Amino acid sequence: MLNIALFGPPGAGKGTQSKKLIEKYNLTYVATGDLLRKEIAEGTALGIEAKNLIEKGRLVPDDMILQIIEKHINTNTNSNGILFDGFPRTYIQAYILEGLLMRMHTSLTCLLSLEVPREELIARMLKRAEMENRSDDTLEVIEYRLLEYETKTTPVIEFYKERNIYYPINGVGKVDEVFERLCQAIDNSLTKQWMNVVLLGPPGSGKGTQGEIIAKRHALGYIPTGTLLRREIKEGTDIGHRAKPYMEKGEIVPDEIAVKLIERELHLTSKVRGFVFKGFPRTMVQAYILDGMLKKLNSSVTIAIELKVPTLECFKRLTMRAKTDKARTYDKDPELIIHRLEEYEQKTSLVKQYYKNQNKLIKVDGTGDVAEVSDRISEVIDKVARMGR
């Protein structure tokens, strides 16, 4: 998901730019003030409660604001992300937003702050007050609102500066000029996002071939668990000795063996901004384990791509591979091939559902020549990267 927080003092042009950003990137618009007024106008339970508090001169508490935001997001499920206008307003709300997005298995892509000189802001708001006959927008009121903005938002800005996702934007100039600067900042922030791809598919679907190609094409680390284990077996390491009986039968290697290998690869490959995982996870437990390992790197699974290849085609490919120097031990036994295909369906169905529930599972046609399949996968990855998912 592409999640943006748009900041800017009164008069900076957030409303105008929000409309353009929402249209270009297909985002759900979250402006807490507007949502609160809507709840009150519609007389909802939240609206009535908020109105009672406001009439008593009290602030609407953060837990109520959170409920209103969640309600709005849950009714707008077809967008590519969220644009937060004026939220978070406080340091505490910044942590609340972190938790909210974490529950949605996503995070904030960037905070864009429209920077406009104080004199320019005052001139804009005085002009607007005159044009719209806003008698309450006096110079004194405007200066107070600007001071309040600066006081409240400085800690929030520091919060996101520490996370390296804060982008100050020159807010002076024509509307389209400012919009172009905002879009450029969004594009820059997306290039810094980690891309972790889980490549799924039955034995014989081409995961190994495609995983290596895709990793090189997108400058990602490649972690093919099966290949790593076979290397350990060939080199006669302790891990290899422990893994060999399982590999010869085409069975899943115990998690403690696979995890040690993956952790090692994650630490050895330090100059990439993500990984392609092939052969792991194959079970729900492994899916949880991968989440934990990536969490230690302040990252997560971005997308799970399942290569769709008919079972009969997979069987044919594996029996053909048995006649080459790339043959696996289990390729030469039709019963083992069938066992592996059945095991994939049984064990991995829950993994696929796990990623589907997070809106991270995308199916790609795995039939055709290698280049065609690679292009299909790359198209999916590029689209996801543009959306900051």
C-alpha positions, 0 to 999 in steps of 0.5 A: 500500500502507498500510505502518505501523511500530508503536512503543512500549516494553514494556507499551505494548500493541503486541500488542493494538493490532496485532491490531486494526489488522491486522483493520481494514486487512487488513495483513501482520503483520511482527514480527521476533522472532516470525518468527525464532522461527518459522524456528527452530521449523520448522528452515528453513535460515535458522532453523538459521543463526540458532539457531547464532548465538544459541547462540554469543551473537551477534546475528542480522545485519540481512541475515538479518532482511531475508531472513526479512522478505522471505520472509514478505511474499512469502508474504502477497500478498493484503493491503493493506499491512504492519504492522511491529511492532518493526522498524526497531529501529535507525537502520541498519534504518530505511534497510534498510526504506526500500530494501525498500519501494522495491523493492516500489514503495512506502514507509512511510506512517507511524510510530505510537508509543504513548506511555505514562508510565514509571510506568504501563508499570512498573505494567502489566508488574509486574501482567502478571508476577504474573498470568502468573507471570513470575518473570524480569520483576522491577523491575530487568529491566523498567527495563533493558528500558525504558532499552534501548528508549529508547536504541535507538529515539530515533535511529529516531524522529528519522529519521522525524520528519525525513520528517514521518511520525512520529505520537506516540499517547497509549497510556493509556486503554481499548483501543478509545480507543487504537485510535481514536487510532491510526486517526485518525493513519493517516487523517491520514497518508493525506491527506498522501500524494501521489496521482499518476494515470496515465490510459491508454486508446486514442484516443477512450476519453475520457481528456481529458474524464475527466482534467480532471474527476478532477483537479478533483474530487481537487484534483490538478494536470492534465498533458495532454501532447497539449493542452499541445503543441497550445497550443504549436503554436497559439502558434507557440513553438519547441516547437510548431514542433518538435512540429507534424509529429508531431502532424499525423500522430498520432504520438508526439512525441520525448521531449525535447520532451514532457519539457520541457513536463511538467517545466515543468508540474510546477514551475508547479503547486506547491500540489497533492499529486499529478497526473493524467497524460494522454497520457504515458507512452505508451512504456516509455522514457517510463514510466522518464522519468516515474519519474525526474521524480517521484523528483526530487519524492520521489514516484512513480506511485500508480496507472495507470487504463486506460479500457476502451472497445471499439475500434469505439466509440473509432472512432465517437467519433473520427469524431463528434468530427471534425464538431465544433470539438474535432476534431483534424487526424487525426480527419478521416482514417479511416486515421490513426484506425486508425493511432493505435488500432493504435499505442496497442495496440503501444506502450502494451502494455508500459507497461500490463504495467509498471504491472501488474507493480507492482500499480498497473494498474486497469482501469475501464469507460469506456463510459456517460455522462461522470458514470458513468465519472467516478464509477467512476474516483473510486471507484478513486482513493478506495479507493487513497487509503484504503489508502495505496497 
